[in-house]
């Protein structure tokens, strides 16, 4: 593997992890907008 492949892989992992964690940060807003409980929005 060359150095560019490693950088591309690291960037892909970073973006995937970030997109997964963004939802937990705005879960209250999602639950409020959908008029459902926080537990139901988390599921």
NULUM-161996 format. One record per residue: y, z, x of N, C-alpha, C, O, CB in turn; residue in one letter. Coordinates in Angstrom, 1 decimal, padded with zeros to 4 digits. Glycine has a CB too. Example, Ala and Ser with C-alpha at 12.3 -4.5 7.8 and 13.67 -1.06 7.14 Angstrom:
n_yy: -005.7 n_zz: 007.8 n_xx: 013.2 ca_yy: -004.5 ca_zz: 007.8 ca_xx: 012.3 c_yy: -003.3 c_zz: 007.8 c_xx: 013.2 o_yy: -003.3 o_zz: 008.5 o_xx: 014.2 cb_yy: -004.5 cb_zz: 009.0 cb_xx: 011.3 residuo: A
n_yy: -002.2 n_zz: 007.1 n_xx: 012.8 ca_yy: -001.1 ca_zz: 007.1 ca_xx: 013.7 c_yy: 000.0 c_zz: 007.9 c_xx: 012.9 o_yy: 001.1 o_zz: 008.0 o_xx: 013.4 cb_yy: -000.6 cb_zz: 005.7 cb_xx: 014.1 residuo: S
REM end
This chain:
n_yy: -001.2 n_zz: 000.0 n_xx: 000.8 ca_yy: 000.0 ca_zz: 000.0 ca_xx: 000.0 c_yy: 001.2 c_zz: 000.0 c_xx: 000.9 o_yy: 001.3 o_zz: 000.8 o_xx: 001.8 cb_yy: 000.0 cb_zz: 001.2 cb_xx: -001.0 residuo: X
n_yy: 002.2 n_zz: -000.8 n_xx: 000.5 ca_yy: 003.4 ca_zz: -000.8 ca_xx: 001.3 c_yy: 004.4 c_zz: 000.2 c_xx: 000.7 o_yy: 004.1 o_zz: 000.8 o_xx: -000.4 cb_yy: 004.0 cb_zz: -002.2 cb_xx: 001.4 residuo: X
n_yy: 005.5 n_zz: 000.4 n_xx: 001.4 ca_yy: 006.4 ca_zz: 001.4 ca_xx: 001.0 c_yy: 007.1 c_zz: 001.1 c_xx: -000.4 o_yy: 007.3 o_zz: 002.0 o_xx: -001.1 cb_yy: 007.5 cb_zz: 001.5 cb_xx: 002.0 residuo: X
n_yy: 007.3 n_zz: -000.2 n_xx: -000.7 ca_yy: 007.9 ca_zz: -000.5 ca_xx: -002.0 c_yy: 007.0 c_zz: -000.1 c_xx: -003.1 o_yy: 007.5 o_zz: 000.3 o_xx: -004.2 cb_yy: 008.2 cb_zz: -002.0 cb_xx: -002.0 residuo: X
n_yy: 005.7 n_zz: -000.3 n_xx: -003.0 ca_yy: 004.7 ca_zz: 000.1 ca_xx: -004.0 c_yy: 004.8 c_zz: 001.6 c_xx: -004.3 o_yy: 004.7 o_zz: 002.0 o_xx: -005.5 cb_yy: 003.3 cb_zz: -000.3 cb_xx: -003.6 residuo: X
n_yy: 004.9 n_zz: 002.4 n_xx: -003.3 ca_yy: 005.0 ca_zz: 003.8 ca_xx: -003.4 c_yy: 006.3 c_zz: 004.2 c_xx: -004.2 o_yy: 006.2 o_zz: 005.0 o_xx: -005.1 cb_yy: 004.9 cb_zz: 004.5 cb_xx: -002.1 residuo: X
n_yy: 007.4 n_zz: 003.6 n_xx: -003.8 ca_yy: 008.6 ca_zz: 003.8 ca_xx: -004.5 c_yy: 008.6 c_zz: 003.4 c_xx: -006.0 o_yy: 009.1 o_zz: 004.2 o_xx: -006.9 cb_yy: 009.8 cb_zz: 003.1 cb_xx: -003.8 residuo: X
n_yy: 008.0 n_zz: 002.3 n_xx: -006.3 ca_yy: 007.8 ca_zz: 001.8 ca_xx: -007.7 c_yy: 007.0 c_zz: 002.8 c_xx: -008.5 o_yy: 007.3 o_zz: 003.1 o_xx: -009.6 cb_yy: 007.3 cb_zz: 000.4 cb_xx: -007.7 residuo: X
n_yy: 005.9 n_zz: 003.2 n_xx: -007.9 ca_yy: 005.0 ca_zz: 004.2 ca_xx: -008.5 c_yy: 005.7 c_zz: 005.5 c_xx: -008.8 o_yy: 005.5 o_zz: 006.1 o_xx: -009.9 cb_yy: 003.7 cb_zz: 004.4 cb_xx: -007.7 residuo: X
n_yy: 006.4 n_zz: 006.0 n_xx: -007.8 ca_yy: 007.1 ca_zz: 007.3 ca_xx: -008.0 c_yy: 008.2 c_zz: 007.1 c_xx: -009.1 o_yy: 008.3 o_zz: 008.1 o_xx: -009.9 cb_yy: 007.8 cb_zz: 007.7 cb_xx: -006.7 residuo: X
n_yy: 008.9 n_zz: 006.0 n_xx: -009.1 ca_yy: 009.9 ca_zz: 005.8 ca_xx: -010.2 c_yy: 009.2 c_zz: 005.8 c_xx: -011.6 o_yy: 009.7 o_zz: 006.3 o_xx: -012.5 cb_yy: 010.7 cb_zz: 004.5 cb_xx: -009.9 residuo: X
n_yy: 008.1 n_zz: 005.1 n_xx: -011.7 ca_yy: 007.4 ca_zz: 005.0 ca_xx: -012.9 c_yy: 006.9 c_zz: 006.4 c_xx: -013.4 o_yy: 007.0 o_zz: 006.7 o_xx: -014.6 cb_yy: 006.2 cb_zz: 004.1 cb_xx: -012.8 residuo: X
n_yy: 006.4 n_zz: 007.2 n_xx: -012.5 ca_yy: 006.0 ca_zz: 008.5 ca_xx: -012.9 c_yy: 007.1 c_zz: 009.4 c_xx: -013.3 o_yy: 007.1 o_zz: 010.1 o_xx: -014.2 cb_yy: 005.2 cb_zz: 009.2 cb_xx: -011.7 residuo: X
n_yy: 008.3 n_zz: 009.3 n_xx: -012.6 ca_yy: 009.5 ca_zz: 010.0 ca_xx: -012.9 c_yy: 010.0 c_zz: 009.7 c_xx: -014.3 o_yy: 010.3 o_zz: 010.5 o_xx: -015.1 cb_yy: 010.5 cb_zz: 009.8 cb_xx: -011.9 residuo: X
n_yy: 010.0 n_zz: 008.4 n_xx: -014.6 ca_yy: 010.5 ca_zz: 007.9 ca_xx: -015.9 c_yy: 009.6 c_zz: 008.3 c_xx: -017.0 o_yy: 010.1 o_zz: 008.7 o_xx: -018.1 cb_yy: 010.7 cb_zz: 006.4 cb_xx: -015.9 residuo: X
n_yy: 008.3 n_zz: 008.3 n_xx: -016.8 ca_yy: 007.3 ca_zz: 008.7 ca_xx: -017.8 c_yy: 007.5 c_zz: 010.2 c_xx: -018.1 o_yy: 007.5 o_zz: 010.6 o_xx: -019.3 cb_yy: 005.9 cb_zz: 008.4 cb_xx: -017.4 residuo: X
n_yy: 007.5 n_zz: 011.0 n_xx: -017.1 ca_yy: 007.7 ca_zz: 012.4 ca_xx: -017.3 c_yy: 009.0 c_zz: 012.8 c_xx: -017.9 o_yy: 009.0 o_zz: 013.7 o_xx: -018.8 cb_yy: 007.5 cb_zz: 013.2 cb_xx: -015.9 residuo: X
n_yy: 010.0 n_zz: 012.1 n_xx: -017.6 ca_yy: 011.3 ca_zz: 012.4 ca_xx: -018.2 c_yy: 011.4 c_zz: 012.1 c_xx: -019.6 o_yy: 011.9 o_zz: 012.8 o_xx: -020.5 cb_yy: 012.4 cb_zz: 011.6 cb_xx: -017.4 residuo: X
n_yy: 010.8 n_zz: 010.9 n_xx: -020.0 ca_yy: 010.8 ca_zz: 010.5 ca_xx: -021.4 c_yy: 009.9 c_zz: 011.5 c_xx: -022.2 o_yy: 010.2 o_zz: 011.7 o_xx: -023.4 cb_yy: 010.3 cb_zz: 009.1 cb_xx: -021.6 residuo: X
n_yy: 008.9 n_zz: 012.1 n_xx: -021.7 ca_yy: 008.1 ca_zz: 013.0 ca_xx: -022.4 c_yy: 008.8 c_zz: 014.3 c_xx: -022.6 o_yy: 008.7 o_zz: 015.0 o_xx: -023.7 cb_yy: 006.8 cb_zz: 013.3 cb_xx: -021.7 residuo: X
n_yy: 009.6 n_zz: 014.8 n_xx: -021.6 ca_yy: 010.3 ca_zz: 016.0 ca_xx: -021.7 c_yy: 011.6 c_zz: 016.0 c_xx: -022.5 o_yy: 012.1 o_zz: 017.0 o_xx: -023.0 cb_yy: 010.6 cb_zz: 016.5 cb_xx: -020.3 residuo: X
n_yy: 012.2 n_zz: 014.8 n_xx: -022.7 ca_yy: 013.4 ca_zz: 014.7 ca_xx: -023.5 c_yy: 013.1 c_zz: 015.1 c_xx: -025.0 o_yy: 014.0 o_zz: 015.7 o_xx: -025.6 cb_yy: 013.9 cb_zz: 013.3 cb_xx: -023.5 residuo: X
n_yy: 012.0 n_zz: 014.8 n_xx: -025.5 ca_yy: 011.6 ca_zz: 015.1 ca_xx: -026.9 c_yy: 011.6 c_zz: 016.6 c_xx: -027.1 o_yy: 012.1 o_zz: 017.0 o_xx: -028.2 cb_yy: 010.3 cb_zz: 014.5 cb_xx: -027.3 residuo: X
n_yy: 011.1 n_zz: 017.4 n_xx: -026.2 ca_yy: 011.1 ca_zz: 018.8 ca_xx: -026.4 c_yy: 012.5 c_zz: 019.4 c_xx: -026.4 o_yy: 012.7 o_zz: 020.4 o_xx: -027.0 cb_yy: 010.3 cb_zz: 019.5 cb_xx: -025.3 residuo: X
n_yy: 013.4 n_zz: 018.8 n_xx: -025.7 ca_yy: 014.8 ca_zz: 019.2 ca_xx: -025.7 c_yy: 015.6 c_zz: 019.0 c_xx: -027.0 o_yy: 016.5 o_zz: 019.7 o_xx: -027.3 cb_yy: 015.5 cb_zz: 018.6 cb_xx: -024.6 residuo: X
n_yy: 015.2 n_zz: 017.9 n_xx: -027.7 ca_yy: 015.9 ca_zz: 017.6 ca_xx: -028.9 c_yy: 015.0 c_zz: 017.8 c_xx: -030.2 o_yy: 015.3 o_zz: 017.3 o_xx: -031.2 cb_yy: 016.4 cb_zz: 016.2 cb_xx: -028.9 residuo: X
n_yy: 014.0 n_zz: 018.6 n_xx: -030.0 ca_yy: 013.1 ca_zz: 018.8 ca_xx: -031.2 c_yy: 013.8 c_zz: 019.5 c_xx: -032.4 o_yy: 013.4 o_zz: 019.2 o_xx: -033.5 cb_yy: 011.9 cb_zz: 019.7 cb_xx: -030.7 residuo: X
n_yy: 014.7 n_zz: 020.4 n_xx: -032.1 ca_yy: 015.4 ca_zz: 021.1 ca_xx: -033.2 c_yy: 016.2 c_zz: 020.0 c_xx: -034.0 o_yy: 016.3 o_zz: 020.1 o_xx: -035.2 cb_yy: 016.3 cb_zz: 022.1 cb_xx: -032.7 residuo: X
n_yy: 016.8 n_zz: 019.1 n_xx: -033.3 ca_yy: 017.6 ca_zz: 018.1 ca_xx: -034.0 c_yy: 016.7 c_zz: 017.2 c_xx: -034.8 o_yy: 017.1 o_zz: 016.8 o_xx: -035.9 cb_yy: 018.4 cb_zz: 017.2 cb_xx: -032.9 residuo: X
n_yy: 015.6 n_zz: 016.8 n_xx: -034.3 ca_yy: 014.7 ca_zz: 016.0 ca_xx: -035.0 c_yy: 014.2 c_zz: 016.7 c_xx: -036.3 o_yy: 014.2 o_zz: 016.1 o_xx: -037.3 cb_yy: 013.4 cb_zz: 015.6 cb_xx: -034.1 residuo: X
n_yy: 013.8 n_zz: 017.9 n_xx: -036.1 ca_yy: 013.4 ca_zz: 018.7 ca_xx: -037.3 c_yy: 014.5 c_zz: 018.8 c_xx: -038.4 o_yy: 014.2 o_zz: 018.7 o_xx: -039.6 cb_yy: 012.9 cb_zz: 020.1 cb_xx: -036.9 residuo: X
n_yy: 015.7 n_zz: 019.1 n_xx: -037.9 ca_yy: 016.8 ca_zz: 019.2 ca_xx: -038.9 c_yy: 017.1 c_zz: 017.8 c_xx: -039.6 o_yy: 017.3 o_zz: 017.8 o_xx: -040.8 cb_yy: 018.1 cb_zz: 019.6 cb_xx: -038.2 residuo: X
n_yy: 017.1 n_zz: 016.8 n_xx: -038.8 ca_yy: 017.3 ca_zz: 015.4 ca_xx: -039.4 c_yy: 016.2 c_zz: 015.0 c_xx: -040.4 o_yy: 016.5 o_zz: 014.3 o_xx: -041.4 cb_yy: 017.4 cb_zz: 014.4 cb_xx: -038.4 residuo: X
n_yy: 015.0 n_zz: 015.4 n_xx: -040.2 ca_yy: 013.9 ca_zz: 015.0 ca_xx: -041.1 c_yy: 013.7 c_zz: 016.1 c_xx: -042.2 o_yy: 012.8 o_zz: 015.9 o_xx: -043.0 cb_yy: 012.7 cb_zz: 014.8 cb_xx: -040.3 residuo: X
n_yy: 014.4 n_zz: 017.2 n_xx: -042.1 ca_yy: 014.3 ca_zz: 018.3 ca_xx: -043.1 c_yy: 012.9 c_zz: 018.8 c_xx: -043.1 o_yy: 012.3 o_zz: 019.0 o_xx: -044.2 cb_yy: 014.7 cb_zz: 017.8 cb_xx: -044.5 residuo: X
n_yy: 012.3 n_zz: 019.0 n_xx: -041.9 ca_yy: 011.0 ca_zz: 019.6 ca_xx: -041.8 c_yy: 011.1 c_zz: 020.8 c_xx: -040.9 o_yy: 012.1 o_zz: 021.0 o_xx: -040.2 cb_yy: 009.9 cb_zz: 018.6 cb_xx: -041.3 residuo: X
n_yy: 010.0 n_zz: 021.6 n_xx: -040.9 ca_yy: 010.0 ca_zz: 022.8 ca_xx: -040.0 c_yy: 009.8 c_zz: 022.4 c_xx: -038.5 o_yy: 009.4 o_zz: 021.3 o_xx: -038.2 cb_yy: 008.9 cb_zz: 023.8 cb_xx: -040.4 residuo: X
n_yy: 010.2 n_zz: 023.3 n_xx: -037.7 ca_yy: 010.1 ca_zz: 023.0 ca_xx: -036.2 c_yy: 008.7 c_zz: 022.8 c_xx: -035.8 o_yy: 008.4 o_zz: 022.0 o_xx: -035.0 cb_yy: 010.8 cb_zz: 024.1 cb_xx: -035.4 residuo: X
n_yy: 007.8 n_zz: 023.6 n_xx: -036.4 ca_yy: 006.4 ca_zz: 023.5 ca_xx: -036.1 c_yy: 005.8 c_zz: 022.2 c_xx: -036.5 o_yy: 005.0 o_zz: 021.6 o_xx: -035.8 cb_yy: 005.6 cb_zz: 024.7 cb_xx: -036.8 residuo: X
n_yy: 006.2 n_zz: 021.7 n_xx: -037.6 ca_yy: 005.7 ca_zz: 020.4 ca_xx: -038.1 c_yy: 006.3 c_zz: 019.3 c_xx: -037.2 o_yy: 005.6 o_zz: 018.3 o_xx: -037.0 cb_yy: 006.1 cb_zz: 020.2 cb_xx: -039.6 residuo: X
n_yy: 007.5 n_zz: 019.4 n_xx: -036.8 ca_yy: 008.1 ca_zz: 018.4 ca_xx: -035.9 c_yy: 007.4 c_zz: 018.4 c_xx: -034.6 o_yy: 007.2 o_zz: 017.3 o_xx: -034.0 cb_yy: 009.6 cb_zz: 018.6 cb_xx: -035.8 residuo: X
n_yy: 007.0 n_zz: 019.5 n_xx: -034.1 ca_yy: 006.3 ca_zz: 019.6 ca_xx: -032.9 c_yy: 004.9 c_zz: 019.0 c_xx: -032.9 o_yy: 004.4 o_zz: 018.5 o_xx: -031.9 cb_yy: 006.1 cb_zz: 021.1 cb_xx: -032.4 residuo: X
n_yy: 004.3 n_zz: 019.0 n_xx: -034.1 ca_yy: 002.9 ca_zz: 018.4 ca_xx: -034.2 c_yy: 003.1 c_zz: 016.9 c_xx: -034.2 o_yy: 002.1 o_zz: 016.2 o_xx: -034.3 cb_yy: 002.2 cb_zz: 018.9 cb_xx: -035.5 residuo: X
REM end
